[in-house]
């Protein structure tokens, strides 16, 4: 009896193809299309076998193909968000930015993440596992450094700024790229095959992430332009010839203005827009 049931079960399996199980066809073959209808009990028995096989196959299919449970996706919905990866690499995401990675493969041959928006990275060095950032248009490869990738949806270019260390910046499907080191910027116009080196617009492009403004003999006019843009408040001073060296926390504009005024003995004026 057991052998007979096993043969019928194998017969049903013969009618399974990937992604599809024709239970009706299998059952008709088992019972014989020219025979009279089986009793209710036998019909339910074989239908139960077919249904069980179907459920097992569907369950296996989901477990085999479903990658989502292994993918971590971090999104900064409300504002700037900090997140540590498995190797203690720090991500700082600007509002609306997203970073995702596969926990099954991260750190094995490389540490690969995908990005959209603007994200600052402080990568923990590992010579055996390079860090790889891929966006819609670009790719950045490093061993250990601090850098920023900016690929906002409304922009027509991807920008990379290196705060420390060294990175290789190239088009996503390009063969060659450019090397960027400390305080260098690169820009890849969407549709181009190679990025180009560009000058940072301001001394502290990543102040939004680091929370600091660092100046080294920087003209006060350049400092005030950066602070005006960062805080959305136009700042002016008549002492354009002065320079400043110092480090300021980004917590309070009023505190920064007071410190600069006392250090340089100048007056800074705020004007409404």
C-alpha positions, 0 to 999 in steps of 0.5 A: 500500500505504501509503495502504491502511494509513493508511485502516485506521489511521484506521478504527480511530481512528474507534472510539476514544472518550475513556477507551475503545477497542473494538479488537475492534469496529474490527477486525471492521469492518475485516476484514468480519464476513461474511468468513472469518477472516484469516490469522494474520499479518494478524490480528497486524498489525492487532492490533498497530496497535490495541494501539499506538493504545491504549497511546498513548491511555492514555499521553496520558491519564495525562500529561494528567490526572495532576497528582500529579507537579506537587504537592509535599507536605510532612509532619512525621512525626517532629517539627517540620519546616522547609521553604523554598518556591520563593520562600524563604518558610519553613514550620515544621510541627508534628508530623503537619502537612501542606502541599501546593502545585502547582509549576506554578501557585505564584507565577504569580497567587498563592502558594497552599498547602493545609494540615492541622494546625499550621503557622507561616509566615514569608512573603516579601513580594511585592505582585504575588503574594499568599500564600494558605493554604487548609485544610478550613474556613478561608482566610488571605491575606497579602502578607508576614508571620509567622503561624501557622495551627492546624487540628488534627483533634481540634479544633472550630475553626481558629485564626490567630495573627499574629506580625507584619504583617497577614492576612485570615482568613475561612471557606473559602467565606465572602465576608467575613473579619476583619483580624488584625495583630501579636499578634492571634488569630482563631478560626473555629468549624467550621460558622460563617461568620465568624471572631472576634477572640480573645485569645492564650492565652499571650504566645508561641503560636509558641514551638514554631516560633520557639524563643524566649520574648519577654516585655515587662513580663509578669507572672511568673505568666503567664510561669510558666504558659506555661513550665509548659504548654510543658515539661510541668512545673508551675512556681511562685513566690510573687513574683506581683507581679513582671514581666519583660522579656527574651528566652529561648531555648527550648532549656533550661528549667533555663537559663530558670529560672536567668536569671529567678531571677537577674534578679528575685531570686526562687525558682522551684519545680518540682513533680511532677504 
